[in-house]
């Protein structure tokens, strides 16, 4: 059986950590810098970049190879790659800002907790973002902690005349962040131990009319439940909703 070849992602650009700032106990703000970042496409709101971390136990960043389907390390295993939202790309100073959600044990969380300025990484991007429907009159943005960086890029980009409802679920009150303002936005923070359940309940009660566009990003299984409710139970047209799994419960990958 022939395996379908996937389009090769953009090449990796070497960079290093310039600054690190803890936004709250669960979120780290990291600024990357490097001459190779010049020309990196900032992409659409809620876009993505791949961050290649140093090999475990070293400071070395070894660029992986593309086999037509995925990136592979030199030993044939999976390289330490994680997907993040590009927040600010400053071509003048060769800087890229990303936020890292700290989930505890995991390669990305461990790196963000211990890295110091000068730490080496590589960046590939930019991945798909959110195509904003300029004619929509209402947007409902839904996400757990992993989606907070993307929400921060979406709000400033939405039409100023549209009504915006943000439903954000976090496990701890301290995980809340100051999101960018929007003239017609309301933000509801859902704080509790089961973000997925809280988001599904909130979406079930949310107004979603013909002029509403829905954007959802959260844990994969939670997103599946929301997807079934939105597209099957409520009959929202597929073109009116973007629903993405940002991480998978039980997989130590953060």
PyMOL commands that set and color helices and strands:
alter all, ss='L'
color gray80, all
select helices_A, chain A and resi 35-37+107-114+145-157+173-175+195-205+220-233+238-240
alter helices_A, ss='H'
color red, helices_A
select strands_A, chain A and resi 13-24+27-33+48-52+65-66+71-72+81-84+88-90+95-101+120-127+138-143+163-170+185-191+212-219+241-247
alter strands_A, ss='S'
color yellow, strands_A
deselect
rebuild
show_as cartoon
